[in-house]
Amino acid sequence: MMPEANNQLPYVPPGAAQQNLLQRRAAAFGHAFRGVGMALRSELHLQFHAVATAVVLGAGFYFDLRPTEWALVALAVAGVWAAELFNTAIEALTNLASPGYHPLAGRAKDIAAAAVLLAALGALVVGGLVFGPKIWALLPR
């Protein structure tokens, strides 16, 4: 015989549910930062993007960018990083699913790499529009 189910919910102290939610959210951020760290340690292209990001941030402070310029630069940098991280994830999953060569696996990797290329070209255009006139003004005439 099965015992009768208790229709009452268990007692949850005030704030406990909120604390549990905050702990889960904090853990999710931890997983995300761990993913960035793993990708930085293993992906040469992401290491290049990290150096480029440092150079761009330094140039932004040097040229005292306006808030709108900072926003454009931040979106461009974030777009490249996001594309590179997606590319890394797609490559890892493709390698897991298809350890040997398969034309569709190669196609998936090529398309993911193309997304990174487009994001990088877009960032290059933004960088040229934001920093180009400032660098041009420094050149001797």
C-alpha positions as CSV (number, residue, x, y, z in Angstrom):
1,M,0.0,0.0,0.0
2,M,1.1,3.5,-0.9
3,P,1.1,6.1,1.9
4,E,-1.3,9.0,1.3
5,A,0.3,12.0,-0.3
6,N,0.6,15.1,1.8
7,N,-1.1,17.9,-0.1
8,Q,0.7,20.5,1.9
9,L,3.8,22.1,0.5
10,P,7.0,21.9,2.7
11,Y,7.8,24.9,4.8
12,V,10.3,27.2,3.0
13,P,11.8,30.0,5.2
14,P,11.3,33.5,3.9
15,G,14.0,34.4,1.4
16,A,15.2,30.8,1.0
17,A,13.8,30.5,-2.5
18,Q,15.3,33.8,-3.5
19,Q,18.7,32.8,-2.1
20,N,18.6,29.5,-4.0
21,L,17.8,31.4,-7.2
22,L,20.7,33.8,-6.6
23,Q,23.0,30.8,-6.0
24,R,21.9,29.2,-9.3
25,R,22.5,32.5,-11.1
26,A,25.9,33.0,-9.6
27,A,26.8,29.4,-10.6
28,A,25.7,30.1,-14.2
29,F,28.0,33.1,-14.3
30,G,30.8,30.9,-13.0
31,H,30.2,28.3,-15.7
32,A,30.3,31.1,-18.4
33,F,33.5,32.5,-17.1
34,R,35.0,29.0,-16.9
35,G,34.0,28.6,-20.6
36,V,35.8,31.8,-21.6
37,G,38.9,30.7,-19.7
38,M,38.9,27.3,-21.3
39,A,38.5,28.9,-24.7
40,L,41.3,31.5,-24.1
41,R,43.7,28.7,-23.0
42,S,43.0,26.5,-26.0
43,E,42.2,28.8,-28.9
44,L,44.9,30.8,-30.6
45,H,42.5,33.0,-32.4
46,L,40.7,34.0,-29.2
47,Q,44.1,34.9,-27.7
48,F,44.7,37.2,-30.7
49,H,41.2,38.7,-30.1
50,A,42.2,39.3,-26.4
51,V,45.3,41.2,-27.4
52,A,43.4,43.1,-30.0
53,T,40.7,44.0,-27.4
54,A,43.4,45.3,-25.0
55,V,44.9,47.4,-27.8
56,V,41.5,48.8,-28.7
57,L,40.6,49.6,-25.1
58,G,44.0,51.3,-24.7
59,A,43.4,53.3,-27.9
60,G,39.9,54.2,-26.7
61,F,41.3,55.7,-23.4
62,Y,44.1,57.4,-25.3
63,F,41.7,59.1,-27.7
64,D,39.1,59.8,-25.0
65,L,36.2,58.2,-26.9
66,R,32.7,59.7,-26.5
67,P,30.0,57.4,-25.0
68,T,28.5,56.7,-28.4
69,E,32.0,55.7,-29.8
70,W,32.5,53.5,-26.7
71,A,29.2,51.8,-27.4
72,L,30.1,51.1,-31.0
73,V,33.5,49.7,-30.0
74,A,32.0,47.6,-27.2
75,L,29.4,46.1,-29.6
76,A,32.0,45.3,-32.2
77,V,34.3,43.7,-29.7
78,A,31.5,41.7,-28.1
79,G,30.3,40.6,-31.5
80,V,33.7,39.2,-32.4
81,W,34.2,37.5,-29.0
82,A,30.7,36.0,-29.2
83,A,31.2,34.8,-32.8
84,E,34.6,33.2,-31.8
85,L,33.1,31.5,-28.8
86,F,30.2,30.1,-30.9
87,N,32.7,28.9,-33.5
88,T,34.8,27.2,-30.8
89,A,31.7,25.5,-29.4
90,I,30.5,24.4,-32.8
91,E,34.0,23.0,-33.6
92,A,34.1,21.1,-30.3
93,L,30.6,19.6,-30.8
94,T,31.4,18.8,-34.4
95,N,34.6,16.9,-33.4
96,L,32.6,15.0,-30.8
97,A,29.8,14.0,-33.2
98,S,32.1,13.3,-36.2
99,P,35.7,12.4,-35.1
100,G,36.5,11.4,-38.6
101,Y,36.2,13.6,-41.7
102,H,32.7,14.1,-42.9
103,P,31.7,16.8,-45.5
104,L,28.8,18.1,-43.4
105,A,31.2,18.4,-40.4
106,G,33.6,20.4,-42.5
107,R,30.7,22.5,-43.8
108,A,29.5,23.3,-40.3
109,K,33.1,24.3,-39.3
110,D,33.6,26.5,-42.4
111,I,30.2,28.3,-41.9
112,A,31.0,29.0,-38.2
113,A,34.5,30.3,-39.2
114,A,32.7,32.5,-41.8
115,A,30.6,34.1,-39.0
116,V,33.8,35.0,-37.1
117,L,35.2,36.5,-40.3
118,L,32.1,38.6,-40.8
119,A,32.1,39.8,-37.2
120,A,35.8,40.7,-37.4
121,L,35.3,42.6,-40.7
122,G,32.4,44.5,-39.1
123,A,34.6,45.3,-36.1
124,L,37.3,46.5,-38.5
125,V,34.9,48.9,-40.2
126,V,33.7,50.2,-36.8
127,G,37.3,50.6,-35.7
128,G,38.1,52.5,-38.9
129,L,35.2,54.8,-38.5
130,V,35.8,55.5,-34.8
131,F,39.6,55.6,-34.8
132,G,40.5,56.5,-38.3
133,P,39.8,60.3,-38.1
134,K,41.6,60.4,-34.7
135,I,44.7,58.7,-36.1
136,W,44.5,60.8,-39.3
137,A,44.5,64.0,-37.1
138,L,47.8,62.9,-35.5
139,L,49.6,62.4,-38.8
140,P,51.9,65.2,-40.0
141,R,50.8,67.2,-43.0
